[in-house]
Structures are given as structure tokens and as C-alpha cells.
Amino acid sequence: VQLVESGGGLVQPEGSLRLSCLASGFTVSRYDMSWYRQAPGKERELVARLRRVLGITNYADSVKGRFTISRDNAKNTVYLQMNSLKPDDTAVYYCNARGDYEYWGQGTQVTVSS
């Protein structure tokens, strides 16, 4: 079982990035899939969640209207589209799967800076 994030990097304020989370060993459509982030000196926080039931999504207030979580069942991959990025979005972003078991990815660094 593995979650592998990719797509992080350095971006200027107001730029965009799309993070990917490729899952292996389980089916993402059968799990609640989430993105968390952790900035230096801060606790890990939930950014977005895509529930397995009805595909309901939840977002942190700080990212509503800017971030979108989605899933491609054929690729067994979850995405986080991030638009209008701000310096406060700088963090390590982690993919999480929760269902019968819970899994975490290794994280991908996102840095928003001019």
C-alpha cells in the first residue's frame, strides 16, 4: 500500500499548482481521500476532503474558492488544484486515505514566494 504525492514546487503569489496523489494497493473510490498541510512551526491541518459517499467535498475556510479536490478512478489518483496561491499556503502537503485503514503519503513541498 502506498500513496505518492507529486506536483509541488516553487510558485509566485497568485500562481497555480496541481498536486497529484497516486495510490497503489487499494482503491481510492472506497476511501475518504484528503489533503493536509503542515507549515513550519504549525500543526498539520486539513485542507480538503473528498468523501467516498456521494463525492461530498469539504474545504478549510482559508482555501475555499481557490482549491479543488478531485479524483480520477481510472488512474486511482486524487488531485488538488490550487489557484490564486498565497505565501500563507507554503507548507508540506500530504495525501491521506481513511477507510478500513488509514494511509499517509510522504508529502510534497509547496512554496509560494516572489
RODO-2510 file (C-alpha; in nm, 4 decimals, decimal comma):
residues 114
     n   res          X          Y          Z
     1     v     0,0000     0,0000     0,0000
     2     q     0,1391     0,3368    -0,0979
     3     l     0,0416     0,6993    -0,1550
     4     v     0,2817     0,9035    -0,3652
     5     e     0,2379     1,2791    -0,3942
     6     s     0,3833     1,4890    -0,6726
     7     g     0,3410     1,8313    -0,8275
     8     g     0,4813     2,0520    -0,5556
     9     g     0,7350     2,3242    -0,6184
    10     l     0,8063     2,6944    -0,6093
    11     v     0,5391     2,9275    -0,7445
    12     q     0,4828     3,3016    -0,7366
    13     p     0,1877     3,4532    -0,5495
    14     e    -0,1373     3,4275    -0,7471
    15     g     0,0068     3,1310    -0,9365
    16     s    -0,1345     2,7781    -0,9638
    17     l    -0,0206     2,4240    -0,8952
    18     r    -0,1852     2,0860    -0,9224
    19     l    -0,0846     1,8201    -0,6742
    20     s    -0,1331     1,4526    -0,7546
    21     c    -0,1653     1,1569    -0,5177
    22     l    -0,1198     0,8193    -0,6835
    23     a    -0,2491     0,5288    -0,4774
    24     s    -0,1433     0,1672    -0,5022
    25     g    -0,2644    -0,1349    -0,3116
    26     f    -0,6161    -0,0040    -0,2544
    27     t    -0,8950     0,1744    -0,4422
    28     v    -0,9300     0,5462    -0,3742
    29     s    -1,3030     0,5457    -0,4522
    30     r    -1,3574     0,3253    -0,1460
    31     y    -1,1859     0,5651     0,0905
    32     d    -1,2322     0,9192     0,2131
    33     m    -0,9419     1,0994     0,0481
    34     s    -0,7953     1,4165     0,1929
    35     w    -0,5149     1,6655     0,1566
    36     y    -0,3481     1,8033     0,4678
    37     r    -0,0677     2,0539     0,5015
    38     q     0,1881     2,1437     0,7631
    39     a     0,3781     2,4695     0,7696
    40     p     0,6973     2,5146     0,9745
    41     g     0,6169     2,5523     1,3427
    42     k     0,2476     2,4780     1,2890
    43     e     0,0252     2,1762     1,3359
    44     r    -0,0896     1,9683     1,0441
    45     e    -0,4257     2,0930     0,9175
    46     l    -0,6956     1,9581     0,6905
    47     v    -0,7104     2,1387     0,3571
    48     a    -0,9686     1,9425     0,1588
    49     r    -1,1597     1,6150     0,1805
    50     l    -1,3423     1,4101    -0,0798
    51     r    -1,5775     1,1620     0,0824
    52     r    -1,6424     0,8210    -0,0704
    53     v    -2,0165     0,8659    -0,0156
    54     l    -2,1727     1,0859    -0,2827
    55     g    -1,8395     1,2514    -0,3533
    56     i    -1,9080     1,5221    -0,0959
    57     t    -1,6245     1,7704    -0,0559
    58     n    -1,5141     1,9801     0,2383
    59     y    -1,2587     2,2613     0,2434
    60     a    -1,0782     2,4643     0,5030
    61     d    -1,2127     2,8200     0,5119
    62     s    -0,8727     2,9525     0,4120
    63     v    -0,8790     2,7727     0,0753
    64     k    -1,2472     2,7812    -0,0199
    65     g    -1,2946     2,9150    -0,3708
    66     r    -0,9266     2,8662    -0,4545
    67     f    -0,8582     2,4930    -0,4134
    68     t    -1,0433     2,1989    -0,5656
    69     i    -1,0077     1,8332    -0,4742
    70     s    -1,0963     1,5710    -0,7326
    71     r    -1,0490     1,2053    -0,8131
    72     d    -0,9781     1,0006    -1,1260
    73     n    -1,0940     0,6465    -1,0537
    74     a    -0,9375     0,5059    -1,3708
    75     k    -0,5962     0,6355    -1,2616
    76     n    -0,6583     0,5676    -0,8915
    77     t    -0,5353     0,9202    -0,8313
    78     v    -0,6563     1,2164    -0,6267
    79     y    -0,5737     1,5741    -0,7209
    80     l    -0,5605     1,9115    -0,5518
    81     q    -0,5888     2,2028    -0,7898
    82     m    -0,4576     2,5144    -0,6187
    83     n    -0,5241     2,8559    -0,7690
    84     s    -0,4537     3,2111    -0,6524
    85     l    -0,1818     3,0827    -0,4255
    86     k    -0,0667     3,2953    -0,1335
    87     p     0,2538     3,2912     0,0717
    88     d     0,0477     3,1514     0,3619
    89     d    -0,0158     2,8404     0,1519
    90     t     0,3513     2,7486     0,1838
    91     a     0,3708     2,4079     0,3511
    92     v     0,4346     2,0404     0,3017
    93     y     0,1179     1,8877     0,1574
    94     y     0,0214     1,5325     0,2492
    95     c    -0,2256     1,2956     0,0927
    96     n    -0,4407     1,0892     0,3316
    97     a    -0,6742     0,7946     0,2835
    98     r    -0,9165     0,6883     0,5537
    99     g    -1,1450     0,3889     0,5436
   100     d    -1,0945     0,0415     0,6788
   101     y    -0,7362     0,1564     0,7295
   102     e    -0,5570     0,4895     0,7225
   103     y    -0,2648     0,5730     0,4961
   104     w    -0,0395     0,8771     0,4528
   105     g     0,1878     0,9871     0,1744
   106     q     0,5384     1,1194     0,2243
   107     g     0,4456     1,4794     0,1428
   108     t     0,5356     1,7307    -0,1251
   109     q     0,6702     2,0795    -0,0615
   110     v     0,4778     2,3807    -0,1898
   111     t     0,6495     2,7181    -0,1631
   112     v     0,4718     3,0383    -0,2616
   113     s     0,7148     3,3259    -0,2914
   114     s     0,8176     3,6048    -0,5240
***
